[in-house]
């Protein structure tokens, strides 16, 4: 079984285990069930396909599967938007033709660059912390305020040189400072691994991503456990908590926007509620950023 077939199998297994018959609207007689969640036969019935056909899908064979069947399976398993996108990405890879690439055949992507126009936009956002990242969670460009906000990440020993982009997942799992910097440490770790899993479905042959996942799996048991859960996430908007070493607690609203000129890149912007303690601290951080040469526009 190929690595990608294993991803399909494990993803469908973990989703099926999360749905109880009651949640699926099924009436269950008797209390002895050998599997958590739904049985394969129950998913097949809910999706309107034969048990044999669904079993073939769950074994990782998505080649030739139609969008309507994927939609039916997604509905049967109560998949959210991120999970649906991931399932369709897995099917897209299976339907691309040919066998999945062997690890040695994985492609190393050309170095991603942020356009000068986007850099200008970042630098014009003087009261908003903004940065551009790729699907591997490398920070490719940051304005001075974002550089100051993420100074523990930029200064982390997990960053091997000033020419190596800071990586949010590597910092979160491998730098002990992350536990203090992220008050919601468990949520932060869950989010980063889910973003990486989503990216692995979108671009399964990216060697840089594969290398990062291999490194984190080798060095962090926590990452290995979370990776095996096959959770995915579309990280678009929300609230992020920080405990910054210079200004203390920050509660920031964020929006993450895909760049249309390069859809593999995401611009994330943080802002504070007006007249809040966080707004005062963010203004203090902006003043520090304006005078600290480390927070000058860099890493691009």
C-alpha positions in Angstrom: 0.0 0.0 0.0 1.4 3.4 -1.0 1.9 6.2 1.5 -1.0 8.1 -0.1 -3.3 5.1 0.0 -2.4 4.8 3.7 -3.4 8.5 4.2 -6.8 7.8 2.5 -7.4 4.7 4.7 -6.4 6.3 7.9 -8.3 9.5 7.2 -11.6 7.6 6.5 -11.0 5.3 9.4 -10.5 8.1 11.9 -13.5 10.1 10.6 -15.7 7.0 10.7 -14.7 6.3 14.3 -15.8 9.8 15.4 -19.4 9.5 14.3 -21.8 7.5 16.5 -24.9 5.8 15.0 -27.1 8.2 16.9 -25.3 11.2 15.4 -25.8 9.6 11.9 -29.5 9.2 12.6 -29.4 5.4 12.8 -31.3 3.2 15.3 -29.0 0.7 17.0 -30.4 -2.5 18.6 -28.2 -4.2 21.2 -25.2 -2.7 23.0 -22.3 -4.9 21.7 -20.4 -3.0 19.0 -16.9 -4.0 18.2 -15.9 -0.8 16.5 -16.1 2.8 17.7 -18.3 5.0 15.6 -19.9 3.7 12.4 -19.3 0.4 10.7 -18.3 0.3 7.0 -21.6 -1.1 6.1 -23.4 1.8 7.8 -21.3 4.4 6.0 -22.0 2.7 2.7 -25.7 2.7 3.4 -25.7 6.4 4.4 -23.7 7.3 1.3 -25.9 5.2 -1.1 -23.1 2.9 -2.3 -22.4 -0.8 -1.9 -20.5 -2.0 1.1 -17.9 -3.5 -1.3 -17.4 -0.2 -3.1 -17.0 1.7 0.2 -14.6 -0.9 1.5 -12.5 -0.3 -1.7 -12.5 3.4 -1.0 -11.5 3.0 2.6 -8.6 0.7 1.5 -7.2 3.8 -0.3 -8.5 3.2 -3.8 -10.0 6.6 -4.8 -9.0 6.3 -8.5 -12.0 7.0 -10.7 -14.3 8.0 -7.8 -16.9 10.7 -8.8 -17.5 14.0 -7.1 -21.0 12.9 -6.3 -19.8 9.8 -4.4 -17.2 11.9 -2.5 -19.9 14.3 -1.6 -22.1 11.4 -0.4 -19.3 9.9 1.7 -18.4 13.3 3.1 -22.1 13.8 4.2 -22.3 10.4 5.7 -19.2 11.0 7.8 -20.3 14.6 8.7 -17.1 16.1 7.3 -16.6 19.8 7.8 -15.3 22.0 5.1 -11.6 21.4 5.7 -12.2 17.6 5.8 -14.1 17.7 2.6 -11.4 19.7 0.9 -8.8 17.2 2.1 -10.8 14.2 0.9 -11.2 15.8 -2.5 -7.5 16.6 -2.6 -6.7 13.0 -1.9 -9.0 11.9 -4.7 -7.4 14.5 -7.0 -4.0 13.0 -6.4 -5.4 9.5 -7.0 -7.1 10.6 -10.3 -4.0 12.4 -11.6 -2.9 9.2 -13.2 0.1 7.0 -12.6 1.4 5.8 -9.3 2.4 8.1 -6.5 5.9 9.3 -6.6 8.4 7.4 -4.5 10.1 9.4 -1.7 13.2 9.8 -3.8 11.1 11.2 -6.7 9.5 13.9 -4.6 9.9 17.4 -6.1 11.8 20.1 -4.3 9.8 23.3 -5.1 11.6 26.4 -6.3 12.2 28.9 -3.6 9.0 30.8 -2.9 9.2 34.6 -3.1 6.9 37.3 -2.0 6.3 40.0 -4.7 7.5 43.5 -4.1 3.9 44.8 -4.2 3.0 42.5 -1.3 6.1 43.6 0.6 5.0 47.2 0.2 1.5 46.3 1.4 3.0 44.6 4.5 5.2 47.6 5.3 2.3 50.0 4.9 0.4 48.2 7.7 2.1 50.1 10.5 -0.5 49.3 13.3 -1.3 45.8 12.1 1.1 42.8 12.5 1.1 41.1 9.1 3.2 38.3 7.5 3.2 35.9 4.6 3.6 32.2 5.1 3.6 29.1 2.9 1.8 25.8 3.5 4.8 24.5 5.4 4.3 27.4 7.9 7.6 29.1 6.9 7.3 32.9 7.5 8.6 34.3 4.2 8.0 38.0 4.8 6.9 40.1 7.8 6.4 43.7 8.5 8.2 45.3 11.5 5.3 44.8 13.9 4.9 41.1 13.0 8.7 40.7 13.3 8.5 42.1 16.8 5.4 40.1 17.7 7.1 36.9 16.5 10.5 37.8 17.8 10.7 34.5 19.9 10.1 32.6 16.6 12.6 34.6 14.6 15.2 34.3 17.4 14.6 30.6 18.1 17.5 28.2 18.0 15.3 26.0 15.8 16.1 28.5 13.0 19.5 27.3 11.9 20.6 30.6 10.2 19.3 34.1 9.4 18.8 32.9 5.8 16.5 30.0 7.0 12.8 31.1 7.2 11.4 30.9 10.7 9.0 27.9 10.8 6.0 28.1 13.2 5.6 24.3 13.5 9.3 23.7 14.1 9.2 26.4 16.8 6.1 25.1 18.4 7.2 21.5 18.7 10.9 21.8 19.2 11.5 25.0 21.1 10.6 24.9 24.9 10.0 28.6 24.8 6.8 28.0 22.7 5.0 26.7 25.8 5.3 30.1 27.4 4.9 32.1 24.3 1.6 30.4 23.3 -0.8 30.4 26.4 -3.1 28.1 24.4 -0.2 25.8 23.6 -2.2 22.7 23.0 -4.5 24.5 20.6 -1.5 26.1 18.8 0.1 22.6 18.3 -3.2 21.1 17.1 -3.6 24.0 14.6 -0.1 23.8 13.2 -0.2 20.0 12.6 -3.7 20.3 11.1 -2.5 23.0 8.7 0.5 20.7 7.7 -1.8 17.7 7.2 -4.1 19.9 5.0 -1.1 21.0 2.9 0.1 17.4 2.5 -3.2 16.6 0.9 -3.0 19.6 -1.4 0.6 19.1 -2.4 1.7 15.5 -1.5 4.9 15.6 -3.5 6.6 18.7 -1.9 9.9 17.4 -0.7 10.4 20.4 1.7 7.1 19.5 3.4 7.9 15.8 3.5 11.3 16.6 5.1 9.7 18.9 7.7 7.1 16.2 8.6 9.9 13.6 8.9 12.0 15.9 11.1 9.2 16.7 13.4 8.0 13.0 13.6 11.5 11.9 14.5 12.1 14.6 17.1 8.7 15.0 18.7 6.4 12.3 20.1 3.7 14.9 20.5 3.9 15.7 16.8 3.8 12.0 15.8 0.7 11.4 17.9 -1.1 14.5 16.5 -0.1 13.6 13.0 -1.6 10.2 13.3 -5.0 11.7 14.2 -5.4 13.0 10.5 -7.0 16.2 11.6 -7.1 19.0 9.0 -8.0 22.7 9.2 -8.7 25.8 7.1 -7.1 28.5 9.2 -8.9 31.7 8.0 -10.1 33.8 11.0 -10.1 33.7 14.7 -8.5 34.9 17.9 -4.9 34.2 18.9 -3.3 34.5 22.3 0.3 35.4 22.9 2.5 35.9 26.0 5.2 38.2 24.6 8.4 38.5 26.6 8.5 42.3 26.1 4.9 43.4 26.5 3.0 40.5 28.1 -0.4 39.0 27.3 -1.9 39.8 23.9 -5.3 38.8 22.5 -5.4 39.5 18.8 -8.0 39.0 16.1 -6.6 37.6 12.9 -7.6 37.1 9.3 -5.7 34.8 6.9 -6.0 35.6 3.2 -4.8 33.5 0.3 -2.8 35.5 -2.2 -4.3 35.2 -5.6 -1.0 35.7 -7.4 0.4 32.6 -5.6 -2.4 30.5 -4.0 0.2 28.5 -2.0 0.9 31.7 0.1 -1.2 33.2 2.8 -1.1 36.7 4.2 -2.1 36.8 7.9 -2.9 40.0 9.7 -3.4 40.6 13.5 -5.2 43.5 15.1 -6.4 44.4 18.5 -9.8 45.5 19.8 -9.7 49.3 20.0 -9.1 50.8 23.5 -8.3 47.4 24.9 -5.3 46.5 27.1 -4.0 44.5 24.1 -4.3 47.6 21.9 -2.0 49.5 24.3 0.5 46.7 24.4 0.5 46.3 20.7 1.2 50.1 20.3 4.1 49.7 22.8 5.3 46.8 20.7 5.0 48.9 17.6 7.2 51.6 19.2 9.8 49.0 20.1 9.6 47.6 16.6 10.3 51.1 15.2 13.5 51.4 17.2 14.8 47.8 17.3 16.8 46.9 14.2 15.9 43.3 14.6 12.3 44.2 13.8 13.2 46.0 10.6 11.7 44.5 7.4 13.7 41.4 6.8 13.6 37.7 5.9 12.7 38.5 2.3 
